[in-house]
Amino acid sequence: MTRKHRKHPYRKLPLPSNAPFELKPSSRKGWGAFAKTRISKGATILIDKPLFIIYKPSLKITEEDVLMAFLRLAPADKETFLRIRDNGSASFESLLATMAQNTFQVHTGGSNLAAFGMFVLLSRFNHSCSPNSTIPTSVSESGRETLAILAKRDISAGEEITFNYLPGFELKSQHERHQLLQFTCKCEACHASSSAQRASDMRRTLVRGLQYLSRGKDLDEQTQDSTLPFSIDPELKKAAEELRIPLSSRFLIDLLSMALLEEEGLIDDLIVKKIQTVSGWFETERNDRIAKHAMAQATWREKFCVAARLYGREDAADHDVAMELQTMRDLALEQ
Ligand SMILES: C[S@@+](CC[C@H](N)C(=O)[O-])C[C@H]1O[C@@H](n2cnc3c(N)ncnc32)[C@H](O)[C@@H]1O
């Protein structure tokens, strides 16, 4: 560690006493947060409160709004704010730029008011397209303005801790992701050789297509017109959009997605729970047995290979499952 790094203002940022991470320079990404010890999957990494909140849509926040919020801070919080650097290097050129780079949307007291909090510690974590931590979410016990991140998988001591800055964009290609991020991502997933990168883009595009079949809509929650990023038979596309894909196909589609997502390091508990639920829907006894046997396998690829025996098989629950999914979709649309 150089003298410059030892004296860096981030060294004085107040970390929680039990923080399982430290702040350090991160190769080609300014500074970042690194695990000090092994962090188990599901463990809380950080619960962070905002220094201040500005109750406005982000595009309407002005330099003066940030100045007023800054002036109202206690002296120690003012010092903390002034320690933040633009990607670990120089001071930000304006208060507004500091706000823009260190803010997260928060939900306040059941109101629909747009509100943005200035989170000094959460904003020290870098982005990854294969993150090992969850995106920051409200912690209800300690107030909805408080955000927390948890380990998505076991994290080794020394490993950089990252989350996804733009939720829901993992299934886009590297080019699309970089355009949305507005910086050239240097995460491990994007740093791979060009052939590995092409394979990764292909897997992510394939999962996006498979998810379209399973959910009947794309990442933006819309049905696609003819400009699909993957080729789908029009009849099949219509069946997907009407949620009429038979249960055995639905199960195989989800398992294949999981096998591909596993390769990309993108499995999370939510999708695991979803497929566990789907596996319990079979009513035809033989199908149910195959689904259970598939789910008992160790890897998602093995689960898919066993479940392949369900290919083309009808199930007694097909009609009811389609009805139930359509009702759930209609209820969600009404809200
Ligand atoms: C909120 S800051 C993250 C912490 C920052 N690295 C620091 O030193 O304070 C966001 C900025 O970090 C950099 N950054 C974050 N993730 C990155 C990544 N995966 N690749 C390259 N730069 C990244 C970008 O410059 C981005 O605008």
PDBQT file of the ligand as one rigid body, heavy atoms in Angstrom, charges set to zero:
ROOT
HETATM    1  C1  LIG A 401     -20.482   4.995  -6.922  1.00  0.00    +0.000 C 
HETATM    2  S1  LIG A 401     -18.887   4.925  -7.548  1.00  0.00    +0.000 S 
HETATM    3  C2  LIG A 401     -18.246   3.414  -6.931  1.00  0.00    +0.000 C 
HETATM    4  C3  LIG A 401     -17.041   3.630  -6.056  1.00  0.00    +0.000 C 
HETATM    5  C4  LIG A 401     -15.874   4.263  -6.763  1.00  0.00    +0.000 C 
HETATM    6  N1  LIG A 401     -15.100   3.261  -7.474  1.00  0.00    +0.000 N 
HETATM    7  C5  LIG A 401     -14.980   5.036  -5.797  1.00  0.00    +0.000 C 
HETATM    8  O1  LIG A 401     -13.760   4.927  -5.894  1.00  0.00    +0.000 OA
HETATM    9  O2  LIG A 401     -15.519   5.769  -4.989  1.00  0.00    +0.000 OA
HETATM   10  C6  LIG A 401     -19.281   4.577  -9.229  1.00  0.00    +0.000 C 
HETATM   11  C7  LIG A 401     -18.119   4.759 -10.183  1.00  0.00    +0.000 C 
HETATM   12  O3  LIG A 401     -17.141   3.737  -9.953  1.00  0.00    +0.000 OA
HETATM   13  C8  LIG A 401     -16.640   3.257 -11.193  1.00  0.00    +0.000 C 
HETATM   14  N2  LIG A 401     -17.049   1.862 -11.353  1.00  0.00    +0.000 N 
HETATM   15  C9  LIG A 401     -17.946   1.182 -10.621  1.00  0.00    +0.000 A 
HETATM   16  N3  LIG A 401     -18.042  -0.083 -11.044  1.00  0.00    +0.000 NA
HETATM   17  C10 LIG A 401     -17.208  -0.199 -12.080  1.00  0.00    +0.000 A 
HETATM   18  C11 LIG A 401     -16.899  -1.266 -12.966  1.00  0.00    +0.000 A 
HETATM   19  N4  LIG A 401     -17.457  -2.462 -12.863  1.00  0.00    +0.000 N 
HETATM   20  N5  LIG A 401     -15.982  -1.013 -13.936  1.00  0.00    +0.000 NA
HETATM   21  C12 LIG A 401     -15.387   0.199 -14.069  1.00  0.00    +0.000 A 
HETATM   22  N6  LIG A 401     -15.641   1.244 -13.265  1.00  0.00    +0.000 NA
HETATM   23  C13 LIG A 401     -16.552   1.045 -12.283  1.00  0.00    +0.000 A 
HETATM   24  C14 LIG A 401     -17.268   4.122 -12.286  1.00  0.00    +0.000 C 
HETATM   25  O4  LIG A 401     -16.379   5.184 -12.547  1.00  0.00    +0.000 OA
HETATM   26  C15 LIG A 401     -18.528   4.620 -11.630  1.00  0.00    +0.000 C 
HETATM   27  O5  LIG A 401     -18.952   5.839 -12.193  1.00  0.00    +0.000 OA
ENDROOT
TORSDOF 0
